[in-house]
Amino acid sequence: MNSDGDDDALSWDGDDALEARRPEVRRREPAPVLKPAVPASADSAADVAEEAEADAGDEPGGVGTVTLLLLGILGGIYLLFTIGWIIGGVRMQAPVMFTLPAFLYQGALWLAVLAPALWFAAVLVATRRSKDWVRIVWLIAGAALLVPWPFVAGGAA
């Protein structure tokens, strides 16, 4: 009887008919990899090696520990700002409803609630290839701009 280790517990003597009905599994062979042509002269080979080293040196090495810590702290601040905009916006709804139609206020509230998350995501995407300090500066600028003033002012009153 032909059996794999996984199928031993699920088979009985005389199950040869079941094995005949199993489809054959064919494995695809990987496609051949084409290698670039090797330069003929030694000078060309040296130039290619120098370009490869220069390209490898330009790639970012990843996010450092300090940057990762600052991104986590700033991400937490942006999350708190989102919660602050929700609480402050809901608190302000009753006093503002006589000046604005409900759909305008709801639209503005949703934009204010989504603004911190959108800013954080936009900075991460836009500064992908920038230095870490540029990303941190943009995130700090966004934190200064997106303070949930309805929550801050409502908490003091």
C-alpha positions in Angstrom: 0.0 0.0 0.0 1.3 3.4 -1.0 0.8 5.8 1.9 2.3 9.1 3.1 2.9 9.8 6.8 -0.1 12.1 6.9 -2.6 9.7 5.4 -1.8 6.7 7.6 -4.4 7.5 10.2 -7.1 8.0 7.6 -6.6 4.8 5.6 -7.7 1.2 6.0 -6.4 -2.0 4.5 -8.0 -2.4 1.1 -8.3 1.3 0.3 -6.4 0.9 -3.0 -9.5 1.9 -4.9 -9.4 5.3 -3.2 -5.8 5.8 -4.2 -6.6 5.1 -7.8 -9.2 8.0 -7.7 -6.7 10.5 -6.3 -5.5 13.0 -8.8 -1.8 13.1 -9.5 0.0 16.2 -8.2 2.4 17.6 -10.7 5.0 20.1 -9.6 5.9 22.9 -11.9 9.5 23.3 -12.6 10.8 26.8 -12.1 11.5 28.8 -15.2 15.1 29.2 -16.1 16.8 32.4 -14.9 18.5 34.4 -17.6 21.8 35.9 -16.5 23.0 39.2 -18.0 25.8 39.1 -20.5 29.3 39.4 -19.0 31.3 42.4 -20.2 34.2 41.5 -22.4 36.8 43.8 -21.0 38.2 44.1 -17.5 37.5 47.9 -17.3 33.8 47.2 -18.1 33.6 44.6 -15.3 35.1 47.0 -12.8 32.6 49.7 -13.9 29.7 47.3 -13.4 31.0 46.3 -9.9 31.3 49.9 -8.9 27.8 50.7 -10.0 26.5 47.7 -8.1 28.3 48.9 -4.9 26.9 52.4 -5.4 23.4 51.1 -5.8 23.6 48.9 -2.7 24.9 51.9 -0.7 21.9 54.1 -1.7 19.3 51.7 -0.3 17.9 52.6 3.2 19.0 50.3 5.9 15.6 50.3 7.6 14.1 52.2 10.5 16.3 52.8 13.5 15.3 52.2 17.1 14.9 55.9 18.0 12.8 56.5 14.9 10.6 53.5 15.6 10.1 54.7 19.1 9.2 58.2 18.0 6.8 56.9 15.3 5.1 54.8 18.0 4.7 57.8 20.3 3.5 60.1 17.5 1.1 57.4 16.3 -0.3 57.2 19.8 -0.7 61.0 19.9 -2.6 60.9 16.6 -4.8 58.2 17.9 -5.6 60.3 21.0 -6.3 63.3 18.7 -8.8 61.2 16.7 -10.6 60.3 20.0 -10.4 63.9 21.1 -12.1 65.0 17.8 -14.8 62.5 18.3 -15.6 63.5 21.8 -15.2 67.3 21.2 -17.3 67.1 18.0 -20.1 65.3 19.6 -20.1 67.7 22.6 -20.3 70.7 20.2 -23.1 69.3 18.1 -26.0 70.7 20.1 -24.8 74.3 20.4 -23.8 74.5 16.7 -26.9 72.9 15.2 -28.8 76.2 15.0 -26.1 77.7 12.7 -25.3 74.8 10.4 -27.5 72.2 8.7 -27.0 68.7 10.1 -25.4 67.2 7.0 -22.7 69.9 6.9 -21.9 69.5 10.5 -21.7 65.7 10.1 -19.4 66.0 7.1 -17.1 68.4 8.9 -17.0 66.2 12.0 -16.1 63.1 9.9 -13.3 65.1 8.2 -12.0 66.3 11.5 -12.1 62.8 12.9 -10.3 61.3 9.9 -7.7 64.1 9.6 -5.1 62.8 12.1 -5.1 59.3 10.5 -5.0 60.7 7.0 -2.1 63.0 7.9 -0.2 60.2 9.6 -0.6 57.9 6.6 0.2 60.6 4.1 3.4 61.5 5.9 4.5 57.8 6.0 3.8 57.4 2.3 5.2 60.7 1.1 8.4 60.4 3.1 9.2 56.8 2.3 12.5 57.6 0.7 13.4 60.6 2.9 15.6 60.7 5.9 14.0 59.8 9.2 14.3 63.3 10.7 12.1 64.7 7.8 9.4 62.2 8.6 9.5 63.1 12.3 9.4 66.9 11.6 6.3 66.4 9.4 4.6 64.3 12.0 5.4 66.9 14.7 4.0 69.7 12.5 0.8 67.7 12.0 0.5 67.1 15.7 0.7 70.9 16.2 -1.9 71.6 13.5 -4.4 68.9 14.4 -4.9 69.6 18.1 -8.6 68.8 18.9 -9.6 72.3 20.0 -13.2 71.5 20.7 -12.1 68.8 23.2 -9.4 71.1 24.8 -11.8 74.0 25.1 -14.7 71.8 26.2 -12.6 70.1 28.9 -11.7 73.5 30.4 -15.3 74.7 30.6 
